[in-house]
Amino acid sequence: MKKLFLLLLTVFTVVLFVIFGCSKSESPTSPAAPTATHTPTFTPVPTSTIAPSPNISGNLFLPASAVGKSFIVIADTDENTANGYSASYTGICPDATSINYSMQVTDGTYYVYAYIDVNDSGLTGPGAFDYFGVYAGNPITTPDGGVDITLDQIPITVTLNVTQPGDASGRQGFFGIFSNNDYSIITTGPVAGADIICPSGTSYQVTFTVDPADIGTYYLIGMVDVDGSCSGEGCMPQEGDYIKVYGGSGVNWPASPNVTINGDITLNLALVNVIPNVSGTAYLPASVSNKEYTVYVSTVPLSGADMSSILLLTKTANVSGSSIPYSIFAPLPGPHYITFIMDIDGSGWDNTGSGPISTGDYEGVYGVPTPILNWMAPFPPTPNANLPGSGFNIYCDTYPGQPPSTPTPIPTPTPGGQTGNITVNLSIPSGQTGKPVSVFVDMDLNPTNGNIIAQATAIATPMSQQFALTNIPVGSYYIYAATSSIDGPPMAGDAVGIYGTTFPNIPSSPNANVTNGGNLNANITMVIATNNLSGRVYMPYSVPNGRQWAVIIDYDLDGGNGFLGMATGSISNANTYFDYNMFLPLPGNYYIYAIVDVTGNGFDNGPDCGDLMGLYSYPQQVYFTPSNNYTNININTNDWMLCK
């Protein structure tokens, strides 16, 4: 997985081009005419008089927001209004989609354009929010009676007076505005902004435009790729680059958006050096000498699944000691996971069969105490490090290696030639008729490890059932029975029972004694099974509705060789968790694991890479007994161990 994480960094860099390399939409560019300065002595009249012999006329198409606003249509011999213009037609916009205008000029060649004074600054030149348009067929030659003009709204201009700690001539930079500061900006991108190539020196000016439809209050950020590590239009800053979020402290973001865009605006933005804003200490199980570690900052647990929509940052260094101070720069605030891995065996970050970590390496996750019980998914259910900040201390444990796939059989010595017989009499509760009912004579309480001495199955009859088991080796055994609604272990609603007591009580030791030539009558009163174990399964991302899930109680991690209990269901409401409730029939030390069929391939061949899996505890098994009712047996899933 170390290899995977490093590859994901490349994915994330590409994603960042989307964030910092383009705006939500291209702001309209004002035509050349409005950049000129109009004659300051010009004074419009409320409504122009129709020319007696017009030789320029047409339609001015009006936006709905222009009702009651002043407009002007200008005819000029050039595109510079600073030296005056030849004629104009002025008026007040009616509640209509267009208005006809006409004017009389000396015959010749003219440029015709118009604007509407939406911002009420007067007809001395168009500005932000005003509507401006030029005749598409400019220049015209009089007479011309079809000079129709369509108007576009002039964008807002943001001007930044930028200073920075040093010269970054020729380096790439980005300046722009965002409506929020969480990871949704990866997909939405900036509202508006500009990519630049830095000029020489430590101060310069940056401008970009904002669509008037986007007036509001935003975060404003600037950054420069000082070290030249960027390979595209824009990059996430790292230590040594320059950054500033307007109004924030140092390299950090302010608590809320603080730049209001409702007209042309000029701001001063002083970039600062990027320095770490996250720090803590990793405590190791033992002291190391010149070993390499990597610290990972992410918004979902480290995974082989698609992480293109999240931020994954890493920092690697060589250190010695048992208490390792670390620091890293996190460019966006909010909840994160912080994971620390120390490469003890020096095998690097690409271990065949186990990815980023190998047996004996040290690993810790912020907020997870040691010993780490669930190595299949050693992460909290949700991100728990609210960045930026300090004191994010991590306690590491030793990675135990891959989980075993099969159990170790218990030795089953067979008495030499001596046997007896057992007659099992079942008292069966109502509602079980027609179900398969099975009886087991077992050396222990594990029906999967090969220590069952005898087993018999029939179709349950009303009220009672009898089984005759012969040639049972002399010894002491457990005898238990169950009906089953499925081809598998009993579930809630089935019937269960055990010889010598009434379920859920369980004998403390084998109590069915078979003697040589003897006949044992074993009466078992069965009861209806009810769920006695429940919890919640967390997923690192939303899984499509309809995908199947299973939670299994097992002596090992190989469901193909049998298991003790199972709950199944399907994902609904696109949640990142689901609740389960299941029946535990026998006491013992178990793994409880969950599988989510993300790929949609089913469970016939076990989970695939891309599916999710998690254990309640690993490598330790946990003791459970049906005489207790267990709640909050929660499981975090991931493909940590499935994608190698």
C-alpha positions as CSV (number, residue, x, y, z in Angstrom):
1,M,0.0,0.0,0.0
2,K,2.9,2.3,0.4
3,K,3.2,2.1,-3.4
4,L,-0.4,2.9,-3.7
5,F,-0.2,5.9,-1.5
6,L,2.7,7.3,-3.5
7,L,0.8,6.7,-6.8
8,L,-2.2,8.5,-5.3
9,L,-0.1,11.6,-4.8
10,T,0.2,11.9,-8.6
11,V,-3.6,11.5,-8.9
12,F,-4.1,14.3,-6.4
13,T,-1.7,16.6,-8.2
14,V,-3.8,16.3,-11.3
15,V,-7.0,16.9,-9.3
16,L,-5.4,20.1,-7.9
17,F,-5.0,21.5,-11.4
18,V,-8.8,21.4,-11.5
19,I,-9.0,23.3,-8.2
20,F,-6.4,26.0,-8.8
21,G,-6.0,26.0,-12.5
22,C,-9.4,27.2,-13.7
23,S,-12.4,29.2,-12.6
24,K,-16.0,28.1,-12.5
25,S,-16.6,30.0,-15.7
26,E,-14.7,32.4,-17.9
27,S,-15.7,35.9,-16.9
28,P,-16.8,37.9,-19.9
29,T,-14.2,40.2,-21.3
30,S,-15.3,43.8,-21.8
31,P,-15.0,45.0,-25.5
32,A,-12.4,47.7,-26.2
33,A,-14.7,50.7,-26.2
34,P,-15.6,50.8,-22.5
35,T,-12.0,51.0,-21.4
36,A,-11.8,54.5,-22.9
37,T,-12.5,57.5,-20.7
38,H,-15.7,59.3,-21.8
39,T,-15.8,63.1,-22.1
40,P,-16.3,64.3,-18.6
41,T,-18.6,67.2,-19.6
42,F,-21.2,64.9,-21.2
43,T,-24.6,65.4,-19.7
44,P,-27.4,63.1,-20.9
45,V,-31.0,64.2,-21.3
46,P,-33.9,62.0,-20.1
47,T,-35.1,61.1,-23.6
48,S,-33.5,62.0,-26.9
49,T,-35.6,63.6,-29.6
50,I,-36.2,61.4,-32.7
51,A,-34.0,62.7,-35.5
52,P,-36.0,64.2,-38.3
53,S,-33.9,62.4,-40.9
54,P,-32.2,59.6,-39.1
55,N,-29.4,57.8,-40.9
56,I,-28.5,55.4,-38.0
57,S,-31.2,53.3,-36.4
58,G,-31.9,49.9,-35.0
59,N,-33.0,48.0,-31.9
60,L,-31.3,48.0,-28.5
61,F,-32.0,44.6,-26.8
62,L,-32.7,45.1,-23.0
63,P,-32.1,42.8,-20.1
64,A,-34.9,42.4,-17.6
65,S,-32.8,44.1,-14.8
66,A,-32.6,47.3,-16.8
67,V,-36.1,48.6,-16.3
68,G,-36.0,52.2,-15.2
69,K,-32.2,52.5,-15.8
70,S,-30.6,55.1,-18.1
71,F,-29.1,54.0,-21.4
72,I,-27.1,55.6,-24.1
73,V,-26.3,54.7,-27.7
74,I,-23.2,56.3,-29.1
75,A,-22.0,56.9,-32.7
76,D,-18.3,57.7,-32.9
77,T,-15.8,58.1,-35.7
78,D,-13.2,56.1,-33.7
79,E,-13.2,53.8,-30.6
80,N,-11.9,56.5,-28.2
81,T,-14.6,58.5,-26.4
82,A,-12.0,60.6,-24.6
83,N,-11.9,62.8,-27.6
84,G,-15.6,63.1,-27.8
85,Y,-18.1,61.4,-30.0
86,S,-20.4,62.4,-32.9
87,A,-23.9,61.6,-31.7
88,S,-25.9,59.8,-29.1
89,Y,-29.3,58.6,-28.2
90,T,-30.3,58.5,-24.5
91,G,-33.3,57.4,-22.6
92,I,-34.9,55.4,-19.7
93,C,-35.2,51.6,-20.3
94,P,-38.9,50.6,-20.5
95,D,-40.4,47.3,-19.3
96,A,-39.7,45.7,-22.6
97,T,-37.2,43.4,-24.2
98,S,-36.0,46.0,-26.8
99,I,-36.3,49.6,-27.7
100,N,-35.9,51.3,-31.1
101,Y,-33.5,54.1,-31.4
102,S,-32.4,56.5,-34.2
103,M,-30.0,59.4,-34.7
104,Q,-28.8,61.7,-37.4
105,V,-25.2,62.2,-38.2
106,T,-23.1,63.5,-41.0
107,D,-22.8,60.7,-43.6
108,G,-19.7,58.7,-43.1
109,T,-18.2,55.7,-41.3
110,Y,-18.9,55.2,-37.6
111,Y,-18.5,52.8,-34.6
112,V,-21.8,52.3,-32.7
113,Y,-22.0,51.0,-29.2
114,A,-24.3,51.3,-26.2
115,Y,-24.4,50.8,-22.4
116,I,-27.0,50.8,-19.6
117,D,-26.2,52.5,-16.3
118,V,-27.3,49.7,-14.0
119,N,-25.0,50.8,-11.1
120,D,-26.4,54.3,-11.2
121,S,-23.0,56.0,-11.5
122,G,-24.1,58.2,-14.4
123,L,-23.6,57.9,-18.2
124,T,-19.9,58.9,-18.0
125,G,-18.7,55.4,-18.8
126,P,-19.7,51.8,-18.1
127,G,-18.5,50.1,-15.0
128,A,-19.1,46.9,-12.9
129,F,-22.7,45.6,-13.2
130,D,-23.5,47.9,-16.2
131,Y,-24.5,46.3,-19.5
132,F,-22.4,47.1,-22.6
133,G,-22.5,46.1,-26.2
134,V,-21.0,47.0,-29.6
135,Y,-22.7,46.6,-32.9
136,A,-21.4,43.3,-34.4
137,G,-21.0,44.9,-37.8
138,N,-18.8,47.8,-36.8
139,P,-17.7,50.0,-38.4
140,I,-20.9,51.0,-40.4
141,T,-21.4,53.4,-43.3
142,T,-24.4,55.6,-43.2
143,P,-27.2,55.3,-43.9
144,D,-27.8,52.1,-41.9
145,G,-31.2,51.2,-40.5
146,G,-30.3,47.8,-39.0
147,V,-27.8,48.6,-36.3
148,D,-29.1,46.2,-33.7
149,I,-27.1,45.9,-30.4
150,T,-27.0,43.1,-27.9
151,L,-25.7,43.9,-24.4
152,D,-23.6,41.8,-21.9
153,Q,-23.1,42.6,-18.3
154,I,-19.7,43.9,-17.4
155,P,-17.9,41.7,-14.8
156,I,-16.5,42.7,-11.4
157,T,-12.8,43.3,-11.3
158,V,-10.7,42.1,-8.3
159,T,-7.3,43.8,-8.0
160,L,-4.6,42.4,-5.7
161,N,-1.5,44.3,-4.6
162,V,0.7,41.3,-3.9
163,T,3.9,41.1,-1.9
164,Q,6.0,38.0,-1.2
165,P,9.1,37.1,0.8
166,G,11.4,36.7,-2.1
167,D,11.8,36.8,-5.9
168,A,10.0,33.9,-7.6
169,S,10.5,35.2,-11.2
170,G,9.1,32.8,-13.8
171,R,7.4,30.5,-11.2
172,Q,3.7,29.6,-11.4
173,G,1.1,31.1,-9.1
174,F,-2.7,31.1,-8.5
175,F,-5.0,33.7,-7.0
176,G,-8.7,33.3,-6.6
177,I,-11.8,33.0,-4.5
178,F,-13.6,30.0,-3.0
179,S,-17.0,29.7,-1.3
180,N,-15.8,27.2,1.2
181,N,-12.6,25.6,2.5
182,D,-13.4,21.9,2.6
183,Y,-12.6,19.2,0.1
184,S,-15.6,19.9,-2.1
185,I,-13.4,22.5,-3.8
186,I,-11.5,19.7,-5.4
187,T,-14.6,19.0,-7.6
188,T,-16.1,22.5,-7.8
189,G,-13.0,24.5,-8.3
190,P,-12.7,28.3,-7.6
191,V,-15.5,30.7,-8.2
192,A,-13.1,32.9,-10.1
193,G,-9.3,33.4,-10.3
194,A,-6.2,33.8,-12.3
195,D,-3.1,31.7,-13.0
196,I,0.0,33.8,-13.3
197,I,3.7,33.6,-14.1
198,C,5.5,35.6,-11.4
199,P,7.3,38.7,-12.6
200,S,10.7,39.6,-11.1
201,G,10.8,41.3,-7.7
202,T,8.8,40.9,-4.5
203,S,5.7,42.9,-5.4
204,Y,3.3,43.0,-8.3
205,Q,-0.4,43.3,-9.2
206,V,-2.9,40.6,-10.1
207,T,-6.4,41.1,-11.5
208,F,-9.2,38.8,-12.3
209,T,-12.9,39.2,-12.9
210,V,-16.0,37.8,-11.2
211,D,-19.3,37.3,-12.9
212,P,-21.9,39.7,-11.3
213,A,-24.1,36.6,-10.8
214,D,-21.5,35.5,-8.2
215,I,-21.6,38.4,-5.9
216,G,-21.1,37.2,-2.3
217,T,-18.6,36.7,0.5
218,Y,-15.6,34.4,-0.2
219,Y,-12.2,33.1,0.9
220,L,-9.5,34.7,-1.1
221,I,-6.2,32.8,-1.5
222,G,-2.9,33.3,-3.3
223,M,0.0,30.9,-3.7
224,V,3.3,30.6,-5.6
225,D,5.2,27.5,-6.6
226,V,8.6,28.8,-5.4
227,D,10.5,25.5,-5.7
228,G,9.2,24.8,-9.2
229,S,7.9,21.3,-8.4
230,C,4.6,22.0,-10.1
231,S,4.2,20.2,-13.4
232,G,1.0,21.8,-14.6
233,E,-1.2,24.9,-14.3
234,G,-1.3,24.9,-10.6
235,C,-0.2,23.0,-7.5
236,M,-1.0,22.5,-3.9
237,P,1.7,24.5,-1.9
238,Q,4.2,22.7,0.2
239,E,7.0,23.7,2.6
240,G,9.2,26.4,0.8
241,D,6.4,27.8,-1.4
242,Y,4.4,31.0,-0.7
243,I,0.8,31.1,0.4
244,K,-1.7,33.5,2.0
245,V,-5.4,33.3,2.7
246,Y,-6.7,36.8,3.1
247,G,-7.5,37.5,6.7
248,G,-6.0,34.3,8.0
249,S,-3.2,33.9,10.6
250,G,0.1,32.9,9.0
251,V,-0.5,30.0,6.6
252,N,-3.9,29.2,8.0
253,W,-7.4,30.0,6.8
254,P,-9.7,32.5,8.6
255,A,-12.7,31.0,10.5
256,S,-15.2,32.1,7.8
257,P,-15.3,33.7,4.4
258,N,-14.3,37.4,4.8
259,V,-14.0,39.0,1.3
260,T,-17.2,40.5,0.1
261,I,-17.5,40.9,-3.7
262,N,-20.3,43.2,-4.7
263,G,-18.3,45.6,-6.9
264,D,-14.8,46.3,-8.1
265,I,-12.4,45.8,-5.2
266,T,-8.7,46.3,-4.5
267,L,-7.0,44.4,-1.7
268,N,-3.4,44.0,-0.4
269,L,-2.3,40.4,-0.1
270,A,1.1,39.6,1.6
271,L,2.2,36.0,0.9
272,V,4.2,34.2,3.5
273,N,6.5,31.1,3.5
274,V,4.7,27.8,3.8
275,I,5.7,26.2,7.1
276,P,4.2,23.2,8.9
277,N,0.9,23.8,10.7
278,V,0.4,20.3,12.1
279,S,2.7,18.7,14.6
280,G,2.9,16.0,17.2
281,T,5.1,13.1,18.5
282,A,5.0,9.4,17.5
283,Y,5.8,7.1,20.3
284,L,7.4,3.8,19.2
285,P,7.3,0.4,20.8
286,A,11.2,0.5,20.9
287,S,14.0,2.8,20.0
288,V,15.2,2.9,16.4
289,S,18.4,4.1,14.7
290,N,18.3,6.0,11.4
291,K,15.0,4.5,10.3
292,E,12.7,6.0,7.7
293,Y,9.1,7.0,8.6
294,T,6.2,8.4,6.6
295,V,3.3,10.4,8.1
296,Y,0.1,10.5,6.1
297,V,-2.7,13.1,6.3
298,S,-6.0,12.2,4.7
299,T,-9.7,12.7,4.9
300,V,-10.6,9.0,4.6
301,P,-8.7,5.9,5.9
302,L,-5.7,4.9,3.8
303,S,-7.1,2.6,1.2
304,G,-6.7,1.0,-2.2
305,A,-10.1,2.4,-3.2
306,D,-10.5,5.5,-5.3
307,M,-9.0,8.4,-3.3
308,S,-9.1,11.0,-6.1
309,S,-11.7,13.1,-4.3
310,I,-9.7,13.5,-1.1
311,L,-6.5,15.0,0.0
312,L,-3.6,12.7,0.7
313,L,-0.4,14.4,2.0
314,T,2.8,12.6,3.0
315,K,6.1,13.5,4.5
316,T,9.1,11.1,4.8
317,A,12.2,11.5,6.9
318,N,14.9,9.4,8.7
319,V,15.1,9.5,12.5
320,S,16.5,7.8,15.6
321,G,14.9,7.3,19.0
322,S,11.7,6.1,20.5
323,S,9.8,9.4,20.6
324,I,9.7,10.9,17.1
325,P,8.6,14.6,16.7
326,Y,6.9,15.1,13.3
327,S,5.4,18.1,11.5
328,I,3.6,18.6,8.1
329,F,1.7,21.3,6.3
330,A,-2.0,20.7,5.8
331,P,-3.3,23.3,3.3
332,L,-7.0,22.9,4.1
333,P,-8.5,22.9,7.6
334,G,-11.0,20.4,9.2
335,P,-11.1,16.8,10.4
336,H,-8.4,14.4,9.1
337,Y,-6.8,11.1,9.8
338,I,-3.1,11.1,10.7
339,T,-1.3,7.8,10.1
340,F,2.4,7.1,11.0
341,I,4.4,4.2,9.7
342,M,8.0,3.3,10.6
343,D,9.9,1.1,8.2
344,I,11.7,-1.1,10.7
345,D,13.0,-3.8,8.3
346,G,14.2,-1.4,5.7
347,S,12.1,-3.0,3.0
348,G,10.8,0.3,1.7
349,W,7.3,1.3,0.8
350,D,6.5,-1.4,-1.7
351,N,6.4,-4.8,-0.1
352,T,5.2,-7.7,-2.3
353,G,2.0,-9.0,-0.8
354,S,1.6,-6.4,1.9
355,G,2.0,-3.0,0.3
356,P,3.3,-0.2,2.5
357,I,3.9,-2.2,5.6
358,S,5.6,-5.5,6.5
359,T,5.6,-7.7,9.5
360,G,7.5,-6.0,12.4
361,D,7.0,-2.4,11.1
362,Y,5.6,0.1,13.5
363,E,2.3,1.8,12.8
364,G,0.0,4.2,14.6
365,V,-3.1,6.2,13.9
366,Y,-3.9,9.4,15.8
367,G,-6.6,8.7,18.4
368,V,-6.2,4.9,18.3
369,P,-4.7,3.5,21.6
370,T,-2.3,0.6,21.8
371,P,-2.4,-2.3,21.5
372,I,-4.1,-1.9,18.2
373,L,-6.9,-4.6,18.1
374,N,-8.1,-4.3,14.6
375,W,-5.3,-4.4,12.1
376,M,-7.7,-5.0,9.2
377,A,-8.9,-1.4,9.6
378,P,-7.0,0.4,12.3
379,F,-8.8,3.7,12.0
380,P,-11.5,5.6,13.9
381,P,-15.0,5.6,12.4
382,T,-14.6,9.3,11.4
383,P,-11.6,11.7,11.0
384,N,-10.6,12.8,14.4
385,A,-7.7,15.2,14.0
386,N,-9.1,18.7,13.5
387,L,-6.4,20.5,11.6
388,P,-4.4,22.7,11.8
389,G,-2.9,22.4,15.3
390,S,-0.3,20.8,17.5
391,G,-0.1,17.9,20.0
392,F,-1.4,15.3,17.6
393,N,0.5,12.5,19.4
394,I,0.4,9.0,17.9
395,Y,1.1,5.7,19.8
396,C,2.5,3.0,17.5
397,D,2.2,-0.8,17.7
398,T,4.0,-3.6,15.9
399,Y,2.3,-4.8,12.8
400,P,1.7,-8.6,13.3
401,G,1.6,-9.6,9.7
402,Q,-1.1,-11.2,7.5
403,P,-4.1,-12.9,9.2
404,P,-4.2,-16.7,9.2
405,S,-6.6,-18.2,6.6
406,T,-7.3,-21.5,8.3
407,P,-7.7,-22.7,11.9
408,T,-5.3,-25.0,13.7
409,P,-7.2,-28.3,14.3
410,I,-7.5,-29.5,17.8
411,P,-5.9,-33.0,18.3
412,T,-8.7,-35.7,18.4
413,P,-7.4,-38.9,19.9
414,T,-9.7,-41.9,19.2
415,P,-10.2,-44.6,21.9
416,G,-9.0,-47.9,20.6
417,G,-12.0,-49.9,19.4
418,Q,-14.4,-49.1,22.4
419,T,-17.8,-47.6,21.4
420,G,-21.2,-46.9,22.7
421,N,-24.6,-45.6,21.4
422,I,-26.5,-42.3,21.9
423,T,-30.2,-41.7,21.4
424,V,-31.0,-38.0,21.1
425,N,-34.6,-37.0,21.9
426,L,-35.4,-33.4,20.7
427,S,-38.3,-31.4,22.0
428,I,-39.0,-28.9,19.2
429,P,-40.9,-25.7,19.6
430,S,-43.7,-24.7,17.1
431,G,-42.8,-23.1,13.8
432,Q,-39.9,-25.4,12.9
433,T,-41.7,-28.1,11.0
434,G,-40.2,-28.7,7.6
435,K,-36.8,-27.1,8.4
436,P,-33.6,-29.2,8.4
437,V,-32.7,-30.1,12.0
438,S,-29.2,-31.3,12.8
439,V,-27.6,-33.0,15.9
440,F,-23.9,-32.8,16.6
441,V,-21.7,-34.9,18.9
442,D,-18.6,-32.7,19.4
443,M,-15.4,-32.9,21.4
444,D,-15.5,-29.1,21.8
445,L,-17.9,-26.3,20.8
446,N,-16.3,-25.6,17.4
447,P,-18.3,-27.3,14.5
448,T,-15.7,-26.1,11.9
449,N,-12.4,-27.7,13.2
450,G,-12.9,-31.4,12.4
451,N,-13.6,-32.5,16.0
452,I,-17.2,-33.6,15.4
453,I,-17.5,-37.3,16.3
454,A,-21.0,-37.8,14.9
455,Q,-23.6,-35.7,13.0
456,A,-27.1,-36.4,11.8
457,T,-29.7,-34.3,9.9
458,A,-33.4,-34.8,9.1
459,I,-36.5,-32.7,8.4
460,A,-38.0,-31.4,11.6
461,T,-41.4,-32.9,12.6
462,P,-43.9,-31.3,14.9
463,M,-43.1,-31.3,18.6
464,S,-40.4,-33.9,18.7
465,Q,-37.6,-35.8,16.8
466,Q,-35.4,-38.7,17.6
467,F,-31.9,-39.6,16.4
468,A,-30.1,-42.9,17.0
469,L,-26.3,-42.5,16.8
470,T,-24.3,-45.7,17.0
471,N,-20.6,-46.7,17.4
472,I,-19.6,-43.5,19.1
473,P,-16.1,-43.8,20.5
474,V,-15.9,-43.9,24.3
475,G,-15.4,-40.4,25.7
476,S,-17.1,-37.2,26.9
477,Y,-18.7,-34.9,24.5
478,Y,-21.0,-31.9,24.0
479,I,-24.3,-32.7,22.2
480,Y,-26.1,-29.7,20.6
481,A,-28.9,-29.4,18.0
482,A,-30.3,-26.6,15.7
483,T,-32.7,-26.1,12.9
484,S,-31.8,-23.8,10.1
485,S,-33.7,-21.6,7.7
486,I,-30.8,-21.4,5.3
487,D,-28.0,-23.6,4.2
488,G,-25.8,-22.6,7.0
489,P,-25.7,-21.9,10.8
490,P,-28.9,-21.1,12.8
491,M,-30.3,-17.6,12.8
492,A,-32.8,-15.8,14.9
493,G,-36.2,-17.6,14.6
494,D,-34.6,-21.1,14.3
495,A,-34.5,-23.5,17.2
496,V,-31.4,-24.4,19.2
497,G,-30.6,-26.6,22.2
498,I,-27.8,-28.3,24.1
499,Y,-27.7,-31.4,26.2
500,G,-27.6,-31.0,30.0
501,T,-29.0,-27.5,30.3
502,T,-31.4,-25.1,28.7
503,F,-30.0,-22.7,26.1
504,P,-28.5,-20.0,26.3
505,N,-26.8,-21.7,29.3
506,I,-23.9,-23.8,28.1
507,P,-22.2,-26.7,30.1
508,S,-18.8,-25.7,31.4
509,S,-17.3,-29.0,30.1
510,P,-18.2,-32.0,27.9
511,N,-21.1,-33.8,29.8
512,A,-22.3,-36.5,27.4
513,N,-20.4,-39.6,28.7
514,V,-20.3,-42.5,26.3
515,T,-19.2,-45.8,27.9
516,N,-18.1,-49.0,26.1
517,G,-21.3,-50.8,25.0
518,G,-23.5,-48.3,26.9
519,N,-26.6,-46.5,25.6
520,L,-27.0,-42.8,26.5
521,N,-30.4,-41.2,26.3
522,A,-29.8,-37.5,25.7
523,N,-32.9,-35.3,26.0
524,I,-32.6,-31.8,24.6
525,T,-35.3,-29.1,24.9
526,M,-34.9,-26.7,22.1
527,V,-35.8,-23.0,22.3
528,I,-36.3,-20.2,19.7
529,A,-33.1,-18.4,18.9
530,T,-33.1,-14.6,19.3
531,N,-30.5,-12.1,18.2
532,N,-27.8,-11.5,20.9
533,L,-25.1,-9.6,19.1
534,S,-25.5,-6.2,17.3
535,G,-23.4,-3.3,16.1
536,R,-22.7,-0.8,13.3
537,V,-20.4,-1.3,10.4
538,Y,-18.7,1.9,9.1
539,M,-17.5,2.3,5.5
540,P,-14.9,4.9,4.4
541,Y,-17.2,6.2,1.6
542,S,-20.7,5.9,0.3
543,V,-21.5,2.6,-1.4
544,P,-24.1,2.3,-4.1
545,N,-27.6,1.2,-3.0
546,G,-28.3,-2.4,-3.4
547,R,-24.8,-3.7,-2.8
548,Q,-24.8,-6.7,-0.5
549,W,-23.1,-7.0,2.9
550,A,-22.4,-9.8,5.4
551,V,-21.3,-9.9,9.0
552,I,-19.8,-13.2,10.0
553,I,-18.8,-14.9,13.3
554,D,-15.9,-17.2,12.7
555,Y,-13.1,-19.1,14.4
556,D,-10.7,-18.0,11.6
557,L,-10.9,-15.6,8.6
558,D,-11.8,-18.2,6.0
559,G,-15.5,-18.2,5.5
560,G,-15.1,-21.0,3.0
561,N,-14.3,-23.6,5.6
562,G,-17.4,-22.9,7.7
563,F,-18.5,-20.2,10.2
564,L,-20.6,-20.0,13.2
565,G,-23.1,-17.2,12.4
566,M,-24.0,-14.7,9.8
567,A,-26.1,-11.6,9.1
568,T,-26.7,-10.3,5.6
569,G,-28.4,-7.3,4.0
570,S,-28.0,-4.7,1.3
571,I,-26.9,-1.0,1.3
572,S,-29.7,1.6,1.3
573,N,-29.9,5.4,1.4
574,A,-26.3,5.7,0.2
575,N,-25.1,5.7,3.8
576,T,-21.5,5.3,5.0
577,Y,-22.6,2.8,7.6
578,F,-25.2,0.1,8.3
579,D,-26.5,-1.7,11.4
580,Y,-26.5,-5.4,11.9
581,N,-28.2,-7.8,14.4
582,M,-27.3,-11.5,14.6
583,F,-27.5,-14.7,16.6
584,L,-24.4,-16.2,18.3
585,P,-25.1,-19.9,19.0
586,L,-22.0,-21.1,20.8
587,P,-19.4,-19.7,23.2
588,G,-15.8,-19.3,22.1
589,N,-13.0,-17.1,20.9
590,Y,-14.1,-15.5,17.6
591,Y,-13.3,-13.1,14.9
592,I,-16.3,-11.0,13.8
593,Y,-15.8,-9.6,10.4
594,A,-17.8,-7.6,7.9
595,I,-17.6,-7.7,4.1
596,V,-19.2,-5.2,1.7
597,D,-19.6,-6.3,-2.0
598,V,-18.7,-2.9,-3.5
599,T,-17.7,-4.5,-6.8
600,G,-21.0,-6.3,-7.2
601,N,-19.3,-9.6,-7.9
602,G,-20.9,-11.5,-5.0
603,F,-19.3,-13.4,-2.2
604,D,-18.9,-16.9,-3.8
605,N,-15.2,-16.5,-4.2
606,G,-14.7,-14.2,-1.2
607,P,-14.1,-10.5,-1.2
608,D,-12.4,-8.9,-4.2
609,C,-9.9,-6.0,-4.4
610,G,-12.3,-3.0,-4.3
611,D,-14.6,-4.6,-1.8
612,L,-14.5,-3.6,1.8
613,M,-13.6,-5.7,4.8
614,G,-13.1,-5.1,8.5
615,L,-12.7,-7.0,11.8
616,Y,-14.0,-6.2,15.2
617,S,-10.6,-7.4,16.5
618,Y,-7.4,-8.5,14.9
619,P,-5.0,-10.2,15.6
620,Q,-6.7,-11.0,18.9
621,Q,-9.8,-13.2,18.9
622,V,-12.5,-12.1,21.4
623,Y,-14.5,-14.3,23.7
624,F,-18.3,-14.3,23.2
625,T,-21.0,-16.4,24.8
626,P,-24.7,-16.7,24.0
627,S,-25.6,-16.2,27.6
628,N,-24.8,-12.5,27.2
629,N,-26.4,-9.9,25.0
630,Y,-23.7,-7.9,23.1
631,T,-24.3,-4.4,21.7
632,N,-22.0,-1.8,20.0
633,I,-19.8,-4.5,18.4
634,N,-18.8,-1.9,15.8
635,I,-16.6,-2.6,12.8
636,N,-14.6,-0.2,10.6
637,T,-14.2,-1.5,7.0
638,N,-11.5,-0.8,4.5
639,D,-9.6,-2.6,1.7
640,W,-6.4,-2.2,3.7
641,M,-5.8,-6.0,3.5
642,L,-7.6,-6.8,0.2
643,C,-5.7,-4.7,-2.4
644,K,-2.0,-5.6,-2.4
